[in-house]
Amino acid sequence: MARKPRTFKEKFNAKHGQPLDMSNSLTKIARLSGISYKNIKKIFEKGEAAYFNNPESVRKSVTNPQQWSYARVYASVTPGSKSSKVDKDLVVRVKKRIPRV
């Protein structure tokens, strides 16, 4: 039996039928989540800023700002997480346009 996803990255990968430990680019996260790349990039940049501006909140296992930023992106695209509420203005699904006849 496969283990249950624990991290937001693992939950994202499980939802999209990928191996739990698979890393994704920001472009792929945007495409799979239905959120615009522009907004995913803004969330990523907010994560980098938080890494430097609030260093006491960064866990010891986090070694660089990109790692912290990807964690924020994965959390933000997961419904119900604290990050999805904080970044709710950016976590807006892109509606697929239906061509007019």
C-alpha positions as CSV (number, residue, x, y, z in Angstrom):
1,M,0.0,0.0,0.0
2,A,1.3,3.4,-0.9
3,R,1.9,5.9,1.9
4,K,-0.3,8.9,2.4
5,P,0.9,12.2,1.1
6,R,2.2,14.4,4.0
7,T,3.6,17.6,2.4
8,F,1.8,20.1,0.2
9,K,4.1,19.0,-2.7
10,E,3.1,15.4,-2.2
11,K,-0.6,16.3,-2.0
12,F,-0.3,18.3,-5.2
13,N,1.5,15.4,-7.0
14,A,-1.0,12.8,-5.7
15,K,-3.9,15.0,-7.0
16,H,-2.3,15.2,-10.4
17,G,-1.3,11.5,-10.6
18,Q,2.5,12.1,-10.4
19,P,5.1,10.4,-8.2
20,L,4.9,11.9,-4.7
21,D,8.6,13.1,-4.7
22,M,8.5,14.6,-8.2
23,S,9.5,18.3,-8.5
24,N,7.6,20.6,-10.8
25,S,8.5,23.8,-12.5
26,L,6.4,26.9,-11.9
27,T,5.1,26.7,-15.4
28,K,3.9,23.1,-14.8
29,I,2.4,24.0,-11.4
30,A,0.5,26.8,-13.1
31,R,-0.7,24.6,-15.9
32,L,-1.9,21.8,-13.7
33,S,-3.5,24.0,-11.0
34,G,-5.3,26.3,-13.5
35,I,-3.7,29.4,-11.9
36,S,-2.0,31.9,-14.2
37,Y,1.8,31.7,-14.4
38,K,2.0,35.4,-13.5
39,N,0.2,34.8,-10.2
40,I,2.3,31.6,-9.4
41,K,5.4,33.7,-10.0
42,K,4.1,36.5,-7.6
43,I,3.5,33.9,-4.9
44,F,7.1,32.5,-5.5
45,E,8.5,36.0,-5.2
46,K,6.5,36.6,-1.9
47,G,8.1,33.4,-0.6
48,E,11.6,34.6,-1.4
49,A,10.9,37.9,0.3
50,A,9.5,36.1,3.4
51,Y,12.7,34.0,3.6
52,F,14.8,37.1,4.0
53,N,12.4,39.4,5.8
54,N,11.3,36.9,8.5
55,P,14.3,34.6,9.0
56,E,13.1,33.4,12.4
57,S,10.1,31.6,10.9
58,V,12.3,29.6,8.4
59,R,12.9,26.0,9.5
60,K,16.4,24.8,9.9
61,S,15.9,22.2,7.2
62,V,15.3,24.9,4.6
63,T,18.6,25.8,3.0
64,N,17.7,28.5,0.4
65,P,15.0,31.0,-0.5
66,Q,13.9,29.0,-3.6
67,Q,13.1,25.9,-1.4
68,W,11.0,28.1,0.9
69,S,9.3,29.7,-2.2
70,Y,8.4,26.4,-3.8
71,A,6.9,25.3,-0.5
72,R,4.7,28.4,-0.4
73,V,3.6,27.8,-4.0
74,Y,2.6,24.2,-3.3
75,A,0.8,25.3,-0.2
76,S,-1.0,28.1,-1.9
77,V,-2.4,25.9,-4.7
78,T,-3.7,23.5,-2.1
79,P,-7.3,24.4,-1.1
80,G,-7.8,24.8,2.7
81,S,-4.1,25.6,3.5
82,K,-3.2,28.8,5.4
83,S,-1.2,30.0,2.4
84,S,-4.2,29.6,0.1
85,K,-6.1,32.0,2.4
86,V,-3.2,34.4,2.6
87,D,-2.6,34.4,-1.1
88,K,-6.3,34.2,-2.0
89,D,-6.1,37.2,-4.3
90,L,-3.5,35.4,-6.4
91,V,-5.0,31.9,-6.2
92,V,-7.7,32.6,-8.8
93,R,-8.4,29.8,-11.3
94,V,-8.1,30.8,-14.9
95,K,-11.5,30.2,-16.6
96,K,-11.2,28.4,-19.9
97,R,-12.6,30.6,-22.6
98,I,-15.3,29.1,-24.7
99,P,-15.2,30.5,-28.2
100,R,-18.3,32.3,-29.3
101,V,-20.2,30.9,-32.3
